[in-house]
Amino acid sequence: MAAEESYPDDLRYHREHDWVRLDGGEATFGITWYAQDALGEVVYFEPPAVGDRITADSPYGELESVKAVSDVIAPLSGEVTAVNDAVVETPDLVNSDPYGEGWLARVRLDDAEDAKSLLDAASYRTLLEEQ
């Protein structure tokens, strides 16, 4: 079952439809409701490895749906500290709970201040309206 459309106010958003939940110098990454809806039913998640360095605006993993294969774009730079094995095992968690159980990776950020360059929820909703 798909989640209801939402864009939580406590998150920051990347133009490529990824979200960030900040927790001090670490962050949790995932894809937005819009992204999972555009993909359709997610059937496979290829995560980064713990310890991988990821760079903002570059792919760090892949989601495959019944419709397409899509790169997951890093909203910020840092080192992967955890991946969501539950999504590896049950990829459609991304569809049913994109902001909760469907998170993709946790990252120790190079610079948490970089999050200021991301969109807030209102700005992200405006971006969607323009598409």
ABEGO torsion letter per residue (X at the ends): XBBBBBBBAABBBBAAGBBBBBBEABBBBBBBAAAAAAAEBBABBBBBBBGBBBBBGBBABBBBBAABBBBBBBABBEBBABBBAAAAABAAAAAABAABAABABBBBBABAAAAAABBBAAAAAAAAAAX
